[in-house]
């Protein structure tokens, strides 16, 4: 995703397989391991407006997933089980399990660009989109 849209600031909440390699990109910041108590502070501090949860497999009841969802921010995630009628939000992006990685990235990039807020980018003297979250 970082390669696909260099104008979007990607804030990674958590760790990745290779944090240092990912942070070589000018549009990516990796916060490192986070706890439930860090979620609100990090989201507010980075001005995150949308979340992309890459949990890979079902994580029902996971405290960090619950804390991220409790923020009320629009969320892109794999829909492991359909939401009951009336409980689904139309601002969320629901990805199907088993979706090809390229198709998932394209869907997320389209979703990120919808109604996105622009933030000043002091490094490039222009505005940039800001979105993102990843579970450890």
N, C-alpha and C positions, 0 to 999 in steps of 0.2 A: 504494500500500500504506500509506503514512503516513496518508493520509486515512481509509482503511478501518478502522484500528485504532489509535487514539491511545494506548492503554494499552501497546502494544508499543514498546519502545525500538529504533530502527533505527540501526545503526552502519554507515555506508557506508565501506568500505575501498576507496579509489580516488577518482576524480573523476566528476562527472556533467556533463550538459549545462549545468546551472545550479546550482552548489553553493550559492550565496547564497540563492536562492529556496527550495531544499529545506531549508536550515537555518533558515528562518523558522518551521518547524514545531517545536514544543517537544519532540517525541519523536524528532527526527532529528539525528544527529551525522555530519558528513562529515570523514573523516580526511585527505582529499586524496590525491595520488599516493603510492603505496607501492611498495616493492621487495620482493623475495623475503625478504630478511633482516628485514623489518619484520613479517611475518605473525604469528609466534609472540608477539612482544611486544605487538602490538595486540590480538590475540585474548585473551590473558591479561589485559591492562590494562583492556579493556572488559568482560570477563566474558562474551564471546560464547559461546553454547551451540549454535547452529545457523547454518549458512551458506546463503545464497541466492545462487547464482552466476548473474548475468545476463550471459552471454557472447554472446548474440545469434546467434552462428554457431559452428560447430565450432572448437575451439582445442586440438586434441590436441597434447600435448607443450609447451604454453605453460608457461614456468617458474612464473608466478604461479598458474595453475590447479593445477599439480602441487603447489606449496607449500601452497595452501589445502586440497587433497584430502588431503595428507599429515598434516594435523592430526588426521584421524580423526573430526572432528565430523560429525554428520548434515548432509547436503547436499541442497538442492533445486536441480535444474538440468535443462536440456533433455537428454534421453537421445538423443544423435545416433546411437549404435549400441548395441544391447543388450549388457549385460555377459555374459561367458561364465558358464555355470552354475557356481554355487559362489562366484562373485566379487562377487555383488550383495549389498548390505547392506539389510536390511529397514527400517532407520531413515532411509534416503534417500527423497526424493520425486523420482520420475522423471517429468518433463513431456515430452509428445509435441511434436516439432517442428511448428510451425504452429498451436499451440493459441491460441485467442482470448485476448487480453490479460485480459479480465474473468474468464474461466474459470481462467486461470493464477493470477491474484491470489487468487481464491476458494480454489483448491487449496492455494496457499502459506499463506494465512491459517489454513486448517484444520490444515495440517501443523505450522505454528509453534505452535499452541495445544496440541498433543499433548505431554505429559510436559515441559512447559516449566518452567524454573527462574524463580523470582521474585527480583527484586533491589530493594533499597530505592531509592525515588525521592525524593530530598531536596527537590526542587522542589515536589512535590505531597503530601508526607507520607503516602505509601502505597507499596505494592509494585507493580512493573511487570515485564512480560515483557521479556526482552532477547534479540535475535537479529539476525543479519544480516551480509552481506558482499556487496560488488559489485566487480566487476573494473573497472579504469580503461577 
